Amino acid sequence: MVVGSGMIPTNSDGQWFAIDAGAGGITPADFDCMTPGPVPNNANSGGTGGLNDKQSNSAASQNGVFKHPPFDCMNTTDYTRTIAAPGGGEPADKWVDVSVEITRQTNINCFINKSLVIPAVALTNGSLATSYTNGTIMFGYDDPNANVSDSTAFVYFSNVRVVELSPYIVVQPGMTNSLATSLIRIQGDSLTLTSSVTFATAPITNVWYRGTGTAGSPNTGIPTAAMQTNSVNATSMSDSLPLNNLQAINATNYMAVFSDAAGSVTSTVVAVEVVLTPVNQVFLVGSTNQLQVRVAGPIAPTSYQWQTNKVNLANSTHYAGVTSTNLSLTNITLLDGGIYGLTVLHPAGTVTQFVTLTAVGAVVPANTTNYWGASPTFTVTATGSAPTYQWKKNGVDIPGATTSSLTIANCTTNDAATYTVGVTNGTGVLSSAGVLKVLPPQPTFTPGGASVVGLNMVLSFSSLNTADTTSEFILQSAGVVTGPYTNDPSASFTTSGPGLFQVTVPQTGNGMFYRLVHVNY
C-alpha cells in the first residue's frame, strides 16, 4: 500500500475486495471488487492504479455496517471524530467472519461479520467459465485516513471462505469444443449439446430444457419444457443432449439447469435454427407459381439468395423474390425444370437447402381420331428431377400406365375418351387433356345373305362393334358399281342379335348395287 495514493493494491491476482479510502483519502469512501491483470501487474504503478472495478458501493450505502466490535463507523472525519466514535475503521484485534458467496452464478457478494458490504457483483463482466474460479481471493483494508495512518495500518484477513451455493457452470451449453451460442442446421441433421459444472455437492442432477432467452447474452434462460434428466454421484458433471433428425420443433432455445443439495443454477441459452426441407414442386408450363423454403428458430437469418445451376438469380420479369424465402416464377417454361438452391446466411453460419421444380408440358396430341384397331399414343414432356406418372381415362387411373407415354393398343370405340396424366414429384399436377376419337369398323354384308321376301329384298350384314344399334347404319344404292351412291330412304333396319343386322328394301325392276355406311364415319 502507498499512503494517500489511491488505495490500489500491487501485484494482486484473483478478485480484490477492498474497503476503500476513508476520510482524507484521495478517492471517495467506498467498497470495491476489482479484477487485476495477471501477476506481476504493478497495479499501483505511479499511484494511478488501473484495475477493473467491477463493483463500487458508496460509503453512505454502507453506513452502520461496521459495528463495534470489530470496527467503528467508517465515515467519521477529523472534524467529527470523538472518543466514542474515533472513526477511521480502527482495528480491534479481533477475528471476524468473512465470506465471498456466489449465488446462482449470476452475482457475487462479500459479507463481513455476516453483514453484506459488497453485494451483487455481476458475473457478466468476465468470462462465465473462468471469472471466479481462478486466482486468490484477497481482502484489503486500504489506507483509511491518508493524513493520520501510515503504511503500517492494515487489517489482516486469514482463511477467507469462498462459498458456492449451487453448482458452478464451467461450460455453458453448446457444441463440444465450441463457444458458439447459436447453431444453424438443415432439417434431418443431428447434433449434440454439452454443458459442464463443478464445485458442487454430490449428487448432481441436470435437466435439459427448451425455453426462452437470448443467445449470446450472459443472462440465464427461462426454462419452459423439460426434455431430459440425468444425475451423477460426483462433485463435477458433464452432460449431453443429443438432438437427432432435427425438425421444426427442435428449432428453439436450449438450456441446462444443474442442481445439488445447496441449490440450482440455470445456464445461458444456445439457439438452434433449422432450415426446413422444402417440398418439391410440379408446375404446368405457362403457369405462375412459387418455390418456398421455411426457416424455424429463435434467431432470424440475415439474408437469403436463390440459385439454379449454382448461379445466383436476379429479379426480372421472370423471377421475383430472389433474396427472400419465396421465389416466384412467371410464365413457366420447360427450361425452368431443375434443382434450385436457397442459401441462408445466419449469425451461426451459412447453409443451403435445395428444392426441385418439375415443369410439365401439354399432352400431345391434344386431339386424335383413329380407326378401329389402330394403336394411338399420347405423350407428355416433364423437365427437372425424374417424376412419377399416372395416366387417367376420364379421370380414372389406368392400371400400369405410369410412364411419360400412353399407347392404346388395338383401340375400339370403348377407348374413345379424354386422357390426362398426373405428374408427381413431391407435389402433383394434372396435365392438359388428350382426346381420343375412335372410328368404328364398317359393317360387312354376309356372303349369301341376300334373299327375296315378297316384294322386298332382305340383306344380312354384321358389325364388329357389338355396341352398334340399327340406327348406326345408312344404306346407299347406285345403278352402277362405281356409283355415285345415294342414301336409300326406303331402307328398314332390324337386328337378330349383337352385331347381327338385316336391312330390307323394295325390289326394283333394274339391277341395283348397295353399300352400307356407319353413321360415325
PAPATI-73144 format. One line per 5 residues: for each residue x, y, z of C-alpha. Coordinates in Angstrom, 2 decimals. Layout:
REM PAPATI-73144
X Y Z  ...
//
This chain:
REM PAPATI-73144
0.00 0.00 0.00  1.09 3.58 -0.56  -0.26 6.14 1.85  -2.66 8.54 0.18  -2.02 7.10 -3.24
-5.49 5.99 -4.17  -5.79 2.78 -2.22  -4.64 0.49 -5.00  -3.04 -2.90 -4.31  0.01 -4.06 -6.17
0.61 -7.48 -7.73  -2.76 -8.91 -6.76  -4.48 -11.74 -8.57  -7.92 -13.28 -8.37  -10.59 -10.89 -7.07
-9.63 -7.96 -4.85  -12.28 -6.88 -2.35  -11.31 -3.55 -0.79  -12.76 -1.40 1.97  -11.52 1.71 0.30
-10.37 5.21 1.38  -11.98 6.63 4.46  -11.92 10.30 5.43  -8.99 12.15 3.87  -8.35 9.63 1.09
-7.94 10.76 -2.49  -10.92 8.65 -3.62  -14.39 8.64 -2.11  -15.02 6.24 0.70  -16.45 3.11 -0.89
-16.23 -0.65 -1.12  -14.81 -2.20 -4.26  -14.47 -5.50 -6.08  -11.65 -5.28 -8.60  -10.03 -7.63 -11.09
-6.34 -7.08 -11.84  -4.44 -8.49 -14.74  -2.06 -11.45 -14.44  0.65 -11.00 -11.83  3.05 -9.29 -11.75
0.80 -6.46 -12.86  2.22 -3.47 -10.98  -1.32 -2.34 -10.37  -0.11 0.55 -8.26  2.34 1.86 -10.84
2.69 5.59 -10.38  -0.06 5.57 -7.80  -2.69 5.69 -10.53  -3.88 2.13 -10.48  -5.56 0.51 -13.45
-7.69 -2.25 -12.00  -11.04 -3.26 -13.47  -13.50 -2.06 -10.84  -16.40 -4.50 -11.08  -18.42 -3.07 -8.24
-18.29 0.11 -6.23  -20.66 0.79 -3.37  -20.76 4.22 -1.79  -19.81 4.56 1.85  -23.17 6.13 2.56
-24.89 2.94 1.47  -22.78 1.02 3.95  -23.07 3.43 6.85  -23.51 1.50 10.04  -22.47 -1.83 8.59
-19.26 -1.87 10.59  -20.23 -2.15 14.23  -18.01 -2.04 17.26  -16.60 -4.60 17.52  -14.81 -5.06 15.24
-14.90 -1.57 13.67  -16.21 1.84 14.50  -18.23 3.81 11.99  -16.13 4.40 8.93  -17.37 7.76 7.80
-16.16 9.89 10.72  -13.86 12.74 9.64  -11.17 14.58 11.54  -13.70 17.26 12.45  -16.35 14.88 13.79
-14.16 12.29 15.44  -14.84 11.70 19.14  -13.59 9.28 21.76  -16.80 7.30 21.37  -16.55 7.36 17.60
-12.91 7.64 16.65  -13.63 6.64 13.05  -11.11 5.53 10.54  -12.04 1.89 10.76  -9.92 1.35 13.84
-8.78 -2.28 14.10  -9.98 -4.11 17.19  -7.57 -7.05 17.13  -10.43 -9.48 16.75  -11.17 -12.13 14.14
-14.28 -11.51 12.07  -16.35 -13.88 9.92  -15.73 -13.02 6.27  -17.15 -14.81 3.21  -17.43 -14.40 -0.53
-20.59 -16.04 -1.82  -21.55 -16.88 -5.40  -25.27 -17.44 -5.80  -26.92 -18.93 -8.89  -23.86 -17.95 -10.90
-25.35 -14.54 -11.55  -23.79 -12.48 -8.79  -21.10 -12.49 -6.16  -21.43 -10.98 -2.66  -18.97 -10.05 0.08
-20.04 -10.48 3.71  -18.07 -9.19 6.73  -19.28 -10.04 10.18  -22.36 -11.52 8.46  -23.16 -8.07 7.01
-23.38 -7.61 3.23  -20.82 -4.98 2.28  -20.21 -5.59 -1.45  -23.37 -7.04 -2.99  -24.31 -8.31 -6.42
-21.11 -8.07 -8.40  -22.34 -9.18 -11.82  -20.53 -12.15 -13.24  -21.22 -10.82 -16.70  -18.15 -8.61 -16.55
-15.90 -11.55 -17.27  -15.88 -14.98 -18.79  -18.54 -17.07 -17.13  -16.36 -20.14 -17.32  -13.33 -18.69 -15.54
-14.17 -15.46 -13.70  -14.45 -16.53 -10.11  -12.80 -19.94 -10.24  -9.12 -18.95 -10.55  -6.62 -16.92 -8.57
-6.54 -15.95 -4.91  -9.37 -14.28 -3.08  -7.88 -11.16 -1.46  -9.24 -8.68 1.04  -7.79 -5.26 1.71
-8.47 -2.53 4.22  -6.93 0.22 2.18  -5.43 3.43 3.67  -8.44 4.59 5.68  -7.04 8.05 6.51
-4.26 9.50 4.44  -3.46 12.21 6.95  -3.49 10.00 10.04  -2.34 6.48 9.32  0.90 5.32 7.86
1.86 2.32 5.79  1.60 0.04 8.86  -2.18 0.48 9.13  -3.94 -2.59 7.86  -6.49 -5.25 8.54
-5.34 -8.82 8.07  -7.72 -11.49 6.79  -6.93 -15.18 7.12  -8.68 -18.34 5.90  -11.06 -16.46 3.63
-14.01 -18.67 2.69  -15.42 -18.83 -0.84  -18.93 -20.22 -0.56  -20.56 -21.57 -3.75  -24.24 -22.02 -3.00
-25.06 -24.03 -6.16  -23.12 -25.91 -8.87  -20.88 -23.67 -10.95  -21.21 -23.94 -14.75  -17.77 -24.05 -16.34
-19.00 -24.96 -19.83  -22.19 -23.26 -20.99  -24.44 -25.28 -23.36  -23.18 -25.63 -26.91  -21.41 -27.97 -29.28
-18.41 -29.82 -27.86  -15.24 -27.71 -28.09  -17.20 -24.77 -29.45  -18.06 -21.41 -27.92  -20.89 -20.80 -30.41
-24.12 -19.73 -28.75  -26.27 -20.24 -31.82  -26.31 -23.03 -34.38  -27.97 -23.49 -37.79  -28.67 -26.83 -39.42
-30.88 -28.24 -42.17  -33.84 -30.46 -41.35  -32.81 -34.06 -40.70  -29.36 -33.20 -39.36  -28.25 -34.24 -35.88
-26.18 -32.51 -33.21  -25.27 -32.89 -29.54  -25.26 -30.12 -26.93  -22.92 -30.33 -23.93  -22.64 -28.46 -20.65
-20.47 -28.96 -17.54  -20.47 -27.93 -13.87  -18.09 -28.21 -10.95  -17.77 -27.09 -7.31  -20.97 -28.94 -6.49
-22.04 -31.34 -3.78  -22.75 -34.91 -4.82  -25.14 -35.93 -6.22  -25.70 -33.51 -9.12  -28.81 -33.54 -11.31
-29.15 -31.83 -14.66  -32.37 -31.19 -16.56  -32.21 -30.04 -20.18  -34.96 -27.64 -21.17  -36.43 -25.83 -24.09
-37.16 -22.26 -23.16  -36.80 -18.56 -23.79  -33.79 -16.30 -23.66  -31.27 -14.54 -25.84  -28.41 -16.49 -27.37
-25.10 -14.74 -26.89  -26.33 -12.91 -23.82  -24.71 -13.68 -20.45  -28.19 -13.76 -18.93  -29.62 -17.10 -18.00
-32.52 -18.66 -19.88  -36.08 -19.25 -18.75  -36.98 -22.98 -18.89  -40.40 -23.87 -20.29  -40.35 -27.56 -21.29
-38.21 -30.30 -19.74  -36.56 -32.67 -22.20  -34.03 -34.92 -20.47  -32.83 -35.56 -16.90  -29.51 -37.10 -15.81
-27.75 -37.46 -12.45  -24.26 -38.35 -11.24  -22.89 -39.07 -7.78  -19.97 -36.67 -8.09  -18.98 -33.05 -7.48
-18.48 -32.34 -11.19  -20.70 -33.26 -14.13  -20.60 -33.05 -17.90  -23.94 -33.75 -19.55  -25.04 -34.03 -23.18
-28.33 -33.62 -25.02  -28.49 -35.41 -28.39  -30.81 -33.84 -30.95  -31.32 -36.35 -33.74  -33.18 -35.83 -37.02
-33.83 -32.14 -36.43  -37.34 -30.94 -37.17  -39.20 -27.65 -36.76  -39.99 -28.44 -33.12  -36.24 -28.61 -32.41
-35.69 -25.04 -33.61  -35.65 -23.24 -30.27  -33.51 -22.21 -27.28  -31.89 -24.82 -25.07  -30.54 -24.53 -21.54
-29.38 -26.72 -18.67  -30.44 -26.49 -15.02  -27.92 -28.15 -12.68  -28.82 -28.70 -9.04  -27.39 -30.21 -5.89
-28.41 -30.15 -2.22  -27.47 -26.48 -1.91  -29.44 -25.14 -4.86  -29.67 -24.92 -8.62  -28.16 -22.86 -11.40
-29.59 -22.16 -14.86  -27.27 -21.86 -17.83  -27.25 -19.33 -20.61  -29.07 -20.38 -23.76  -27.89 -21.87 -27.02
-30.19 -21.28 -30.00  -30.78 -23.85 -32.74  -32.10 -22.69 -36.13  -33.45 -25.29 -38.58  -33.82 -24.72 -42.33
-36.75 -26.95 -43.18  -36.75 -29.33 -46.13  -38.88 -27.78 -48.90  -41.47 -29.72 -50.85  -40.51 -30.39 -54.47
-42.95 -28.75 -56.85  -44.58 -29.72 -60.16  -45.91 -26.84 -62.25  -47.65 -26.67 -65.64  -45.90 -24.85 -68.44
-47.38 -21.37 -68.78  -48.39 -21.07 -65.14  -47.06 -18.68 -62.45  -46.03 -20.30 -59.18  -43.62 -20.17 -56.22
-40.84 -22.23 -54.68  -40.68 -21.90 -50.90  -38.18 -22.68 -48.14  -39.09 -22.17 -44.49  -36.70 -21.41 -41.60
-37.62 -22.08 -37.96  -35.88 -20.90 -34.82  -35.36 -18.03 -32.39  -32.74 -16.07 -34.38  -33.78 -14.89 -37.82
-31.37 -15.29 -40.75  -29.71 -12.15 -42.05  -30.13 -12.80 -45.78  -31.26 -15.24 -48.48  -30.17 -15.92 -52.07
-31.80 -18.25 -54.62  -29.67 -20.03 -57.23  -30.09 -22.52 -60.03  -27.20 -24.44 -61.55  -25.08 -22.78 -58.82
-25.70 -19.35 -60.34  -27.35 -16.60 -58.26  -30.69 -15.49 -59.66  -31.63 -11.83 -60.10  -35.08 -10.28 -60.02
-36.59 -9.88 -63.51  -39.86 -10.23 -65.39  -39.45 -13.99 -64.95  -38.08 -14.20 -61.37  -39.17 -12.33 -58.24
-38.21 -12.66 -54.58  -34.70 -13.96 -55.27  -33.50 -12.70 -51.85  -36.46 -13.98 -49.84  -37.79 -17.38 -48.83
-40.31 -17.34 -51.72  -39.11 -17.49 -55.32  -41.81 -16.57 -57.85  -41.62 -17.74 -61.47  -43.84 -16.16 -64.12
-44.92 -17.98 -67.32  -43.04 -21.18 -66.50  -41.39 -22.99 -69.42  -39.83 -26.42 -69.80  -36.44 -24.73 -69.36
-37.36 -23.89 -65.76  -37.33 -27.53 -64.72  -34.36 -28.30 -62.47  -32.85 -28.04 -58.98  -32.96 -24.72 -57.13
-30.94 -23.81 -54.05  -31.63 -21.25 -51.32  -28.54 -20.14 -49.41  -29.44 -18.97 -45.90  -26.96 -16.61 -44.21
-27.27 -16.69 -40.41  -25.18 -15.37 -37.49  -24.32 -19.02 -36.78  -23.19 -19.79 -40.32  -24.44 -20.44 -43.85
-26.42 -23.42 -45.14  -28.05 -24.17 -48.49  -31.31 -26.05 -48.92  -32.41 -27.49 -52.28  -35.79 -27.95 -53.98
-36.73 -29.45 -57.35  -39.07 -27.85 -59.86  -40.63 -30.17 -62.44  -42.17 -28.37 -65.42  -44.92 -30.29 -67.24
-45.90 -29.58 -70.82  -49.19 -30.31 -72.58  -50.34 -33.79 -73.57  -49.59 -34.48 -77.24  -51.67 -34.82 -79.31
-54.45 -32.74 -77.81  -56.99 -34.47 -80.13  -56.67 -37.54 -82.30  -59.07 -39.62 -84.42  -58.15 -43.24 -85.11
-59.75 -46.16 -86.90  -60.89 -49.16 -85.02  -57.87 -51.42 -84.40  -55.24 -48.65 -84.52  -52.78 -48.03 -81.61
-52.70 -44.30 -80.84  -50.11 -42.87 -78.38  -50.30 -39.88 -76.04  -47.11 -38.35 -74.57  -46.22 -35.68 -72.03
-42.87 -33.91 -71.51  -41.64 -33.08 -68.00  -38.29 -31.44 -67.16  -36.45 -31.42 -63.84  -35.88 -34.33 -61.49
-37.47 -37.60 -62.66  -41.13 -37.52 -61.61  -43.70 -40.31 -61.43  -46.64 -40.55 -63.83  -50.18 -41.87 -63.65
-52.41 -41.77 -66.74  -56.14 -41.42 -66.32  -59.10 -42.20 -68.60  -62.00 -39.84 -67.97  -60.41 -39.09 -64.56
-59.94 -42.72 -63.51  -56.47 -44.22 -63.05  -55.38 -46.66 -65.73  -53.59 -49.58 -64.03  -49.93 -49.86 -65.06
-49.93 -46.62 -67.08  -47.04 -44.99 -65.20  -44.62 -43.66 -67.83  -44.46 -40.45 -69.82  -46.34 -42.03 -72.73
-49.57 -43.98 -73.09  -50.24 -46.33 -76.02  -53.74 -47.70 -76.54  -53.23 -50.91 -78.50  -55.87 -52.11 -80.97
-58.32 -49.42 -79.95  -62.07 -49.79 -80.12  -64.88 -47.36 -79.58  -64.71 -48.30 -75.88  -61.36 -46.47 -75.80
-62.80 -43.20 -77.06  -62.30 -40.89 -74.03  -60.40 -37.96 -72.53  -56.91 -38.86 -71.30  -54.83 -36.92 -68.73
-51.72 -37.71 -66.74  -50.88 -36.91 -63.12  -47.22 -35.92 -62.72  -45.82 -36.13 -59.18  -42.52 -35.07 -57.61
-43.26 -34.15 -54.01  -46.43 -32.40 -55.09  -48.53 -33.29 -58.12  -50.23 -31.67 -61.07  -52.78 -32.89 -63.57
-51.79 -32.34 -67.19  -53.82 -30.93 -70.01  -56.16 -33.36 -71.75  -55.72 -35.50 -74.84  -58.98 -36.55 -76.53
-59.22 -39.82 -78.47  -61.94 -40.42 -81.02  -62.20 -43.95 -82.47  -63.95 -44.59 -85.79  -65.92 -47.85 -85.55
-65.46 -50.70 -88.09  -67.52 -50.60 -91.26  -70.38 -53.15 -91.40  -69.88 -56.17 -93.67  -72.52 -57.90 -95.84
-72.94 -61.56 -95.03  -71.92 -63.73 -98.03  -75.01 -65.38 -99.44  -77.09 -63.28 -97.09  -79.34 -61.73 -99.75
-82.91 -63.05 -100.10  -86.24 -62.01 -101.62  -89.18 -61.81 -99.31  -92.35 -60.91 -101.19  -91.72 -57.64 -102.97
-88.69 -56.79 -100.83  -85.01 -57.56 -100.87  -83.53 -58.56 -97.46  -79.76 -58.13 -96.99  -77.98 -59.58 -93.94
-74.80 -57.92 -92.54  -72.69 -57.82 -89.36  -70.60 -55.33 -87.35  -67.57 -56.00 -85.12  -68.80 -53.27 -82.82
-71.29 -55.12 -80.64  -72.45 -51.79 -79.22  -73.92 -50.75 -82.60  -77.70 -50.44 -82.93  -79.95 -50.34 -86.01
-79.74 -46.53 -86.02  -75.95 -46.61 -86.58  -76.16 -47.51 -90.31  -77.10 -45.97 -93.64  -77.90 -47.98 -96.83
-76.75 -46.38 -100.07  -77.54 -47.57 -103.62  -76.39 -46.93 -107.19  -77.25 -48.21 -110.68  -73.63 -49.00 -111.46
-70.96 -50.35 -109.19  -68.82 -47.23 -109.44  -71.69 -45.03 -108.29  -72.46 -42.41 -107.46  -74.20 -43.81 -104.37
-77.05 -42.06 -102.64  -78.82 -42.74 -99.37  -81.81 -45.04 -99.77  -84.61 -43.64 -97.59  -86.75 -46.77 -98.05
-84.26 -48.97 -96.15  -85.50 -50.52 -92.91  -83.04 -52.00 -90.37  -83.61 -54.83 -87.88  -81.29 -56.87 -85.64
-81.17 -60.56 -84.76  -78.57 -60.25 -82.01  -75.42 -58.31 -81.00  -73.54 -57.35 -84.16  -76.10 -59.12 -86.48
-78.40 -57.00 -88.64  -80.75 -57.05 -91.62  -81.80 -54.28 -93.97  -84.98 -54.53 -96.08  -85.59 -52.52 -99.27
-88.30 -52.79 -102.02  -87.32 -54.67 -105.19  -86.78 -52.65 -108.34  -87.01 -53.76 -111.94  -83.49 -52.70 -112.68
-80.24 -54.10 -111.33  -79.07 -52.23 -108.23  -75.81 -52.07 -106.23  -75.85 -51.49 -102.45  -73.30 -50.47 -99.79
-73.51 -49.84 -96.03  -72.02 -46.81 -94.23  -71.60 -46.31 -90.46  -73.08 -43.01 -89.27  -69.86 -42.16 -87.27
-67.72 -42.02 -90.43
//
